Amino acid sequence: MSGIRGLVFDKDGTLFDFAATWEAWAKGLLKRLGGNDLARVQRLGQAIEFDMQTGKFAPTSVVIAGTAGEVADALVPHVPELPQARLLDLINEEAESAPQHPAVPLPPLLGLLRARGLRLGVATNDAEAPARAHLAQAGVTDLFDFIAGFDSGHGGKPAPGQLLAFAQAVGLPPAQIVMVGDSTHDLQAGRAAGMTTIGVLTGPARRETLAPLADAVLPDIGHLPDWLDARDTDPI
C-alpha cells in the first residue's frame, strides 16, 4: 500500500476536536487555580493566552502545541503558593476529566485502518496518563500499538523522539510511516523523523499554516482512507 505501513497521530486537535476539549479544560483549571478572585483568573488566562470572556485561545497559546510542562511553566509565576510539581498534577487532573469530543467516530475509522494492516500510534504533548484516559473514554486504547506523552521518556514535539520511538516499537522505517497532526509542532516532528506528514483542520491552525510542512492537508482524519487509496493509484 504505497509503502505506508504505519500511522502515528497527534491526540488533541487530531483524534479529538481541540476547541471542544481544551476550552472547557482551560475554564475549569483557571477557576480552580484562581478561585473567587476574578482578576487573578484573568491574569492566569493571559499567561496561557486564553480569554475567559470569549472562551477562546489565541493562536500563539502554549496550550495549542506545547507540553503540559510548558503550560505549567507559563502558570507557575502566578500561583507562587503551589510547587511546580503540584501545579503539573492539577493540570493533568483537569486534563483527565476534560470532555472529549472525537473529531470523527474513532472506533470504525481506526478499525478500518488496522484492517488494512497499518500499525497505529499516538504521540501527544499531553502527559501519558490523561492521554490514556482520553483514549479509554473513546474506547480505542486497544487499537493503538504505541501511546506516548511528553513524559513517557521520548521528549515532546517538535522534536522527533516520540515518533522515532513508535517506529522502533513497531519495527518500521520512518519512511513507511505517516505523522498526522493539527499543528506545526506535529508536522515539524514528522519531517525531522523522516516521515510523510499530513495536516488536519480539526485544531486551531489553518490550512495555509500547515501546508508548507505537510505532504497533504485534510479536513479531518476521516479522509485518511481516501487519501491512502488515491496514493495507491498515483503513477510512480
BELZIHU-V971581 format. One line per field, one symbol per residue. ss: DSSP state (~ for helix, > for strand, _ for the rest). A space follows every 50 residues. Layout:
ss = ???
This chain:
ss = _____>>>>__>___>_~~~~~~~~~~~~~~~~~___~~~~~~~~~~__> >____>>____~~~~__~~~~~~~~~_______~~~~~~~~~~~~~~___ _>___~~~~~~~~~~___>>>>>____~~~~~~~~~~___~~~__>>>__ __________~~~~~~~~~~___~~~>>>>>__~~~~~~~~~~__>>>>> ______~~~~~~~__>>>__~~~~~~~~~~~~~___
